[in-house]
Amino acid sequence: MTMCILAHFFLVRLQLRLGDKAPALTLPQVKLLLTGVLPKRGFDREWVLEVLGYRQRRNHAAYLSHRKRRLGLLDRSEQ
């Protein structure tokens, strides 16, 4: 979220600095421009499985943490 805010701030400042010289690009135009300019990342099976496993472990840890907190709040409300 912070990176999005910083990127938006940068673009607004750039547009203010350039004034009428700044092109009014639409989102699809920016997407097309970035697709053409940025290098494509190659995905291999091992990397995808590693990232998927990492995210599943993190999601499960978050689930347990939230569950533990909820149960703790319930225990306190019953006392």
KESE-398835 format. One line per field, with one value per atom (N, C-alpha, C): atom name; z, y, x; residue in one letter. Coordinates in Angstrom, 2 decimals. Each point is the difference from the previous one (the first is absolute). Layout:
REM residues N
at <- [CA  ...]
zz <- [Z  ...]
yy <- [Y  ...]
xx <- [X  ...]
aa <- [A  ...]
This chain:
REM residues 79
at <- [N  CA  C  N  CA  C  N  CA  C  N  CA  C  N  CA  C  N  CA  C  N  CA  C  N  CA  C  N  CA  C  N  CA  C  N  CA  C  N  CA  C  N  CA  C  N  CA  C  N  CA  C  N  CA  C  N  CA  C  N  CA  C  N  CA  C  N  CA  C  N  CA  C  N  CA  C  N  CA  C  N  CA  C  N  CA  C  N  CA  C  N  CA  C  N  CA  C  N  CA  C  N  CA  C  N  CA  C  N  CA  C  N  CA  C  N  CA  C  N  CA  C  N  CA  C  N  CA  C  N  CA  C  N  CA  C  N  CA  C  N  CA  C  N  CA  C  N  CA  C  N  CA  C  N  CA  C  N  CA  C  N  CA  C  N  CA  C  N  CA  C  N  CA  C  N  CA  C  N  CA  C  N  CA  C  N  CA  C  N  CA  C  N  CA  C  N  CA  C  N  CA  C  N  CA  C  N  CA  C  N  CA  C  N  CA  C  N  CA  C  N  CA  C  N  CA  C  N  CA  C  N  CA  C  N  CA  C  N  CA  C  N  CA  C  N  CA  C  N  CA  C  N  CA  C  N  CA  C  N  CA  C  N  CA  C  N  CA  C  N  CA  C  N  CA  C]
zz <- [0.00  0.00  0.00  0.80  0.08  -1.35  -0.67  -1.32  -1.00  0.05  -0.90  0.28  1.28  0.36  -0.48  0.22  -0.46  -1.51  -0.70  -1.47  -0.48  0.63  -0.38  0.29  1.15  0.35  -1.03  -0.39  -1.00  -1.31  -0.44  -1.27  0.05  1.12  0.14  -0.03  0.73  0.00  -1.39  -0.69  -1.36  -0.93  0.12  -0.85  0.33  1.27  0.37  -0.54  0.04  -0.48  -1.52  -0.72  -1.47  -0.57  0.75  -0.47  -1.25  -1.04  -1.26  -0.80  0.33  -0.73  0.41  1.14  0.48  -0.81  -0.53  -0.76  0.94  -0.45  0.78  -0.36  0.64  -0.30  0.79  -0.64  0.68  0.60  0.89  0.63  -1.03  -0.99  -1.01  -0.79  -0.25  -0.72  0.84  1.30  0.89  0.10  0.10  0.07  -1.26  -1.15  -1.26  -0.06  0.43  0.01  0.90  1.22  0.93  -0.49  -0.62  -0.55  -1.07  -0.79  -1.07  0.48  1.11  0.46  1.02  0.96  1.08  -0.47  0.51  -0.39  0.60  -0.74  0.46  0.93  1.09  0.96  -0.39  -0.02  -0.27  1.30  -0.02  1.18  -0.24  0.99  -0.09  1.09  -0.17  0.89  1.45  0.23  1.35  0.71  -0.71  0.60  0.37  -0.91  0.26  1.20  0.09  1.13  1.30  -0.06  1.20  0.49  -0.90  0.37  0.51  -0.66  0.44  1.40  0.26  1.32  1.06  -0.32  0.94  0.35  -1.02  0.24  0.79  -0.26  0.76  1.46  0.26  1.38  0.71  -0.67  0.59  0.26  -0.93  0.20  1.18  0.13  1.11  1.34  0.02  1.22  0.37  -0.97  0.26  0.52  -0.59  0.45  1.47  0.35  1.38  0.96  -0.43  0.83  0.24  -1.05  0.13  0.85  -0.20  0.77  1.48  0.30  1.38  0.64  -0.75  0.52  0.25  -0.94  0.16  1.22  0.16  1.15  1.29  -0.01  1.18  0.35  -1.04  0.26  0.55  -0.51  0.51  1.45  0.35  1.38  0.95  -0.41  0.85  0.17  -1.04  0.09  0.89  0.15  0.84  1.48  0.29  1.42  0.69]
yy <- [-1.18  1.18  1.26  -0.05  1.15  0.27  -1.06  0.17  0.62  -0.41  0.58  1.49  0.36  1.41  0.80  -0.54  0.69  0.14  -1.05  0.06  1.04  0.04  0.99  1.41  0.20  1.30  0.43  -0.94  0.30  0.43  -0.72  0.33  1.35  0.29  1.30  1.13  -0.18  1.04  0.17  -1.10  0.07  0.74  -0.29  0.67  1.49  0.35  1.42  0.71  -0.70  0.60  0.17  -1.00  0.06  0.80  0.13  0.78  -0.60  0.83  -0.45  -0.95  -0.09  -0.89  -1.47  -0.24  -1.36  -0.67  -1.20  -0.68  -0.53  0.06  -0.50  -1.47  -0.87  -1.43  -0.65  -0.91  -0.79  -1.23  -0.67  -1.20  -1.08  -0.29  -1.00  0.41  1.30  0.46  -0.20  0.30  -0.20  -1.48  -0.84  -1.45  -0.51  0.46  -0.39  0.48  1.22  0.55  -0.82  -0.31  -0.77  -1.43  -0.59  -1.35  -0.05  1.05  0.05  0.33  0.73  0.48  -0.93  -0.49  -0.81  -1.42  -0.58  -1.39  -0.97  -1.03  -1.02  -0.96  -0.35  -0.94  -1.41  -0.87  -1.40  -0.73  -0.79  -0.76  -1.47  -0.60  -1.43  -0.69  -1.27  -0.77  0.04  -0.13  -0.01  1.32  1.11  1.31  0.20  -0.35  0.16  -0.84  -1.24  -0.85  0.54  0.54  0.58  1.21  0.89  1.18  -0.41  -0.94  -0.47  -0.61  -0.82  -0.58  1.06  1.00  1.08  0.74  0.33  0.74  -0.82  -1.29  -0.86  -0.08  -0.10  -0.02  1.31  1.13  1.30  0.17  -0.44  0.09  -0.85  -1.18  -0.88  0.60  0.58  0.64  1.19  0.77  1.12  -0.52  -1.08  -0.60  -0.41  -0.68  -0.44  1.19  1.03  1.18  0.69  0.16  0.63  -0.85  -1.30  -0.91  0.07  0.01  0.08  1.31  1.08  1.30  0.01  -0.52  -0.04  -0.83  -1.15  -0.85  0.70  0.73  0.77  1.09  0.66  1.03  -0.63  -1.17  -0.67  -0.41  -0.52  -0.41  1.20  1.15  1.19  0.50  -0.09  0.50  -0.89  -1.26  -0.92  0.17  0.62  0.14  1.12]
xx <- [0.82  -0.82  0.88  1.05  0.90  0.66  0.40  0.63  -0.97  -1.26  -1.02  -0.17  -0.05  -0.16  1.21  1.20  1.20  0.04  -0.40  -0.02  -1.00  -1.17  -1.00  0.51  0.61  0.57  1.05  0.86  1.02  -0.63  -1.03  -0.64  -0.71  -0.64  -0.67  1.02  1.09  1.05  0.60  0.21  0.56  -0.96  -1.28  -0.99  -0.06  0.08  0.00  1.23  1.13  1.25  -0.02  -0.52  0.01  -1.15  -1.09  -1.15  -0.61  -0.14  -0.63  0.88  1.27  0.91  -0.19  -0.68  -0.22  -1.10  0.25  -1.04  -1.10  -1.22  -1.14  -0.22  0.77  -0.08  -1.13  -0.69  -1.02  0.66  -0.73  0.54  0.35  -0.87  0.39  1.25  0.16  1.19  1.26  -0.09  1.15  0.33  -1.04  0.22  0.70  -0.45  0.63  1.44  0.24  1.36  0.92  -0.47  0.83  0.21  -1.00  0.13  1.08  0.06  1.00  1.40  0.11  1.30  0.64  -0.79  0.56  0.29  1.09  0.31  -1.03  -0.26  -0.95  0.71  -0.66  0.59  -0.40  0.98  -0.29  -0.33  -1.03  -0.40  0.31  0.65  0.21  -0.82  -0.21  -0.87  0.46  1.30  0.53  -0.25  0.21  -0.21  -1.47  -0.90  -1.42  -0.43  0.46  -0.35  0.58  1.21  0.61  -0.80  -0.37  -0.78  -1.38  -0.63  -1.31  0.08  1.01  0.18  0.23  0.83  0.26  -1.28  -0.78  -1.25  -1.01  -0.05  -0.91  0.43  1.30  0.49  -0.32  0.21  -0.28  -1.51  -0.83  -1.45  -0.43  0.57  -0.37  0.46  1.19  0.49  -0.90  -0.44  -0.91  -1.34  -0.50  -1.25  0.10  1.09  0.18  0.11  0.70  0.16  -1.35  -0.78  -1.31  -0.94  0.08  -0.85  0.36  1.31  0.46  -0.47  0.09  -0.43  -1.50  -0.77  -1.45  -0.40  0.64  -0.31  0.39  1.08  0.42  -1.00  -0.54  -1.01  -1.28  -0.36  -1.20  0.17  1.19  0.27  -0.10  0.50  -0.05  -1.43  -0.80  -1.37  -0.87  0.37  -0.77  0.31  1.13  0.41  -0.71]
aa <- [M  M  M  T  T  T  M  M  M  C  C  C  I  I  I  L  L  L  A  A  A  H  H  H  F  F  F  F  F  F  L  L  L  V  V  V  R  R  R  L  L  L  Q  Q  Q  L  L  L  R  R  R  L  L  L  G  G  G  D  D  D  K  K  K  A  A  A  P  P  P  A  A  A  L  L  L  T  T  T  L  L  L  P  P  P  Q  Q  Q  V  V  V  K  K  K  L  L  L  L  L  L  L  L  L  T  T  T  G  G  G  V  V  V  L  L  L  P  P  P  K  K  K  R  R  R  G  G  G  F  F  F  D  D  D  R  R  R  E  E  E  W  W  W  V  V  V  L  L  L  E  E  E  V  V  V  L  L  L  G  G  G  Y  Y  Y  R  R  R  Q  Q  Q  R  R  R  R  R  R  N  N  N  H  H  H  A  A  A  A  A  A  Y  Y  Y  L  L  L  S  S  S  H  H  H  R  R  R  K  K  K  R  R  R  R  R  R  L  L  L  G  G  G  L  L  L  L  L  L  D  D  D  R  R  R  S  S  S  E  E  E  Q  Q  Q]
